[in-house]
Amino acid sequence: MSDQVLNVEKLYVDIPVSEGILHAVDGISLHVNRGETLCIVGESGCGKSLTSLAIMDLLPKKAVRKVNSLELCGESILECTEQEMSDIRGNRMGMIFQEPMTSLNPSFTVENQMVETLSRHRGVTGQEASNLAVQMLERVGIEPATQRLRQYPHQLSGGLRQRVMIAMTLLCNPELIIADEPTTALDVTIQAQILRLLRELQSDFKMGLMLITHDMGVVASVADRVAVMYAGQVVEEGPVLEIFDNPTHPYTRGLMRCIPIPGKIDRTKPLGTIPGMVPSLVGEFSRCRFDGRWESGASGSSVKTTSLAPLQGKNRSFSVDESPKHFVHFCCDDCLHKSGHQIGEDLAQ
């Protein structure tokens, strides 16, 4: 059994629009190990959700997916037919969407929808399926489960609906779960409960979890590794502690300045921001993707200098401070040199 439940190499998603081709996802590579939580973080519009939809093969009809390699537990799913992908989705690979009210069918009870999942993927029907549904609802903290099973989605609170979605996703014991901002529509107290539940269930079921979010507080509380996305690309990736302690890409540093960390911020000064706006992803880039977003004075000697070692065969990609798991990727030479980092001798020559 492979330790890697998901491996993606060079994923592109292009969408034709009236102005040209929108390069929503631009050549990203990532992996998720068994029992690991990978958080993908970035601003709205950076390509996080489209990445998850591309992996699940649920992109809009006009979107074009190109990818060198897409593997689930060491097996390529790149050439799977629609029927084969339908067998995988909800079975070996599950997804928890941002808004459960639009994911659950309002015309059917919770029991109808959970039993259908078991019937479709496991061939379990009748009372046995209902009993398994009750057990899973109880496992995710829904009481009394038998009563909730007979209710419709509109009769449940937002937190309960999200727990139902999690229960449905876990029914077939998937190897990978993709959670697309599963706590955004919930209040802070319920958000913490859902995150704690996901963490506990991941440990119990030994599954890989890819969590998509724009909230660095969520990342700090649940992530094992982090991939920071900006303008359709992964700009930095590594263990969560290394990313938080030593953010290297200017965009990652900008995100960190926006977090109110007790003891590390000056309460007499405004909270940090990232200037400018995300560039248009339509057409080809002729300039730096981070142009106009640098913090005033944040170049050269004004920022903490980090030692970068070039990664073999990857242009403008480096390991950070000799870490075997912390990597940073720059979009162009201008962005690389303006960051002011110390680059290894191989590149200098």
N, C-alpha and C positions, 0 to 999 in steps of 0.2 A: 504493500500500500504506500503510495507516494505521500511524502510529507507536505508537498505543495498541492493544495486543493485547487488553486487557480494560477494560471500563468498566461500573461498577455504580452505579446511582443509586437511593437510598432503598430498601434491601433490608430486609424484615421477615420474620422466621420466628416463627410462633406455634404452640405445641403445647398441645392440650387435656389437662389433667391433672385429677385428682379435686378439687383445691382451686380450680380455675379455669383461666385461660389463662396459660401460661408464655410470656412475651415474650422468647424466647431471643436473637433478633437484632432490634434496635430502630432501624431507619431509617438504616443505615450506607451510605456512599458511598465508593467507592475505584476506583482505576485502576492498571493496570500497563502500562508502556511496553515496546516491543521492546528486548531486550537488558538489561532492568533487573531487579533483585531487590527486590521489596517484601516486607518481613518484617512479619507480623502477630503482635504479642506481647501477652501478658496472662495472667492467672491461669487455672487450670482452671475451666471453667464460664462463661467470659466470652462465649462464642459464636464462638470462632475456627474450630473444626472444622465447626460447623453452617453457618457462612458459606461454607466451601469446598464442603460438600455441596450447599448451595443453588445455588451457581454451576454445579456439575456436574449439577444436577437429580437428586440421589441421596438426597434427604431421606426419613426414615421416612414411611410412608403417612399417619399421622395429622397430620404437620406440615403447616402451611399457609404457602406462600411468597407474599409480595406484593412486587413490585419495579416501580419506575417505568421503569427502563431496564436492559437487560442485553445488552451488545454484545461480540462477539468480532471483533477486527480491523475495527471499524466496521460490522459486520453484526449486526442484532438476532437473538438466539436465544431471545427471550422467548416467541414463539409456536410454537416448534419442537415437532413431535409427538415421542412417545417414540422412534419409529423414527429420526427425524432426529437426535435427541439421541444415540442409540446410534451413529449414524454419526460424530458429532462427537467423542464420548468415545473416548479411545484413538487418535484420529487427529489432529484439529486441537488437541485439548485433552486433556492427560494428567494423571494424579494418582498420586503416590507416597504410600502410606499409612504409618502409624506402625510397624506390625508386619508385615513381609513374610511371615511364616509363615502369617498368617491371610489374606493377599492372594493368595498362590500356591496353586494346587490341589495338594494332596499326592498325588493319584492319577495325576498326569501328569508327565512329564519336563519339564525346562526347554525342550527343543526343541519338544515338543508345544505348549506354551503360547506360545512366541515365534512359531512358524510359524502358529498360529491367528490371532494378531494381524495378521500380514502378509496372510494369506488373506482375513480379514474386511474389512480396510480398504484393501488395495492390490491384491488379486487375485493375489498372488504365491504360488506353491505349489512343492512338490517340492524339488529340489536347490538351486534358486535361492534359495528362502526359507531353507533351512538355511545356505547360504553367507552370506546377509545377517545371520542370527542370530549366526553365528560372528564375523563382522566387528564386530558391535555389542558382543558380549561382550568381545572384545579391546579395543575402544575404551574400555570402562569398567574395564579393568584386570584382567580375569579370564583367567588362564592355567592350564593349557592349555584353550582355549575349546572345542575339539572334544570333549574328555573331559567337561567340565562340562555340555555341552549334553545329554548322555545321562543325567545324574543327576536324582534326584528332590529336591524342596526340603529334605527332612529330612536329606539327605546333605551339605548345605552349611552353612557357618557363618553366623551372623547377618549379618556384614559382606558375605559373598558373596551371600546372599539379597537384601540391599538393593541390591547392584550389579546383580543380575539384574532386579529391579524397575525400576531406572533404565534399564537397557538396553531392556526391553520398552516403557517409556514413550517412549523416543527412536526406536524403530523406524520410526515413521511421520513423523518430523520435525515434531512439534507446534509450534504457535505459542505455546502457553502450557502451562506445567507448574505444578501446584499440589502442593506437598510438605507434607504434614501431619505435622510433627514426625518427619522421617525418620531422625533419629539418636538418638531417646530410648532405644531398646532396645539401643543399642550402647555399648561401652566408649569411654573418652575418646580413645584412639589411633585406633580405627576411625572414631569420630565425625569427627575432624579430616580423615581421608582422604576420607570421603564428602562432607564440605562442600567440600573442595578440588576434588574431582571434579565436583560440581555447578557450581561456579564456572567451571571450565575448559570444561565442556560447554556451559554457557549462552553463553559467549563464542564458542565454535566454531559453535553452531547458531543464534545470534542470536535466541533465544527469550526470552519473558518468564517470570519465575519468581516465584511467590507462595509464600513460605516461612512456614509457621505454626510458632511456637515459644513457649516460656515462658522460654527461656534467653537472657538479655541478652548473654552472651558470644558465643553464636552470631550474634546480631544484629550485634554489633560487627565480627565477622570477615567477614560475607558481604553485608550489606544495603547497598543504595543509598538506599532510603527505608524509613521505619518508620511503621506505623500501630499505635498503642497502643489496645487494646480493654479496656473495663471495663464490666461489667454490661450487655452487649449493645450497647454503643455505642462508636464510635471517639472517644476523648477528645483525642487529639493525633496529628498526622501531620506528616512532614517529612523532609528529608535526614538521614541517620544521624548525621552530625557535629553538626548543629544540635540534634538531639534529645538527644544525649549531653552536649553542651556547655551547653545552655540548656533543660533540661526545665522545662516551664511548668505543666502540669496537676499538681495535688497527687498524683494517682496515679502519674504518670510519675516525679515526684520521689521518691516512695516506692520505686518499683522501682530507681531509681538508688542509693538508700541501701543496698540489699541486695547490691550488687555489691562484692566485695573488690578495689578498684583500687589497685595498688601506688603509693605516693607520695601518694594522695589520701584514705587512711583512717587513722584513729588506731588502731594495733594494740593500744593499751591499753584500748580501749573495745569493747563488743560490736558485732557487725555490725548494721546497721539492719534494721528490720522494719516492716511495715505493720500497725497495730493493727486489731482487729476482724475481721469476716468479710464476704464478698461478700453483698449483700442478696438476699433472695428476688426472683426475677423474675416471680413469679406475681401477676397482677392489676395494677392501675394504681399508679404511684408517687404518694404523697402527701407525700413528704419527699425531701431530697437523697439521691442514690444513694451519696454518699461520707460520709454522716453516720456518726459513730462510728469513722472510719478516719483522721482527721487525726492527725498526729504531735503530741505534747504541745507546745504553744506554737507550732505551725507555722501561724500566720495573721498577717495584718497586717504589721507592720514586722519580724517575726522571720524572714521569708523574703526571698530576693532578689526585688526588684521588677522586673518586665518590662513594657515598653510594648506595649499591645495596640491594634490598629486593627480596628474592626468590619468584618466581611465583609458586603457588600451582599446583602440578601435572605436572610440566614441568621441566625436568632435565637441569641444567645449564642455565636457563632462569630467568631474573631478571627485576624488574622495576627499573628505574634510578631516584635517589633522590626523591623517593616517588611519582613520577609522575604517574598518572593513565593511561597515553597514551604512555609513552616513555619506550621501552623495549630493552634489549640487550640479545643476545644469544651466548654462547660460545660452540665451537665444542668439547672441552675436558677439563679436569681438569688442564692440563699444561697451556693451553691458559688462562684459568680463573685466576689462581694464578699468572702467570707472568704479567697479566695486572695490578696488584697491587691495585685493588679497595677494599674498605671496604665492607665486606659482612655481611648481617644481622645475628643476633644471631641464627636464626633457622638453617642456614646452618653450622655455626660454631660449633653447638652442634652435 
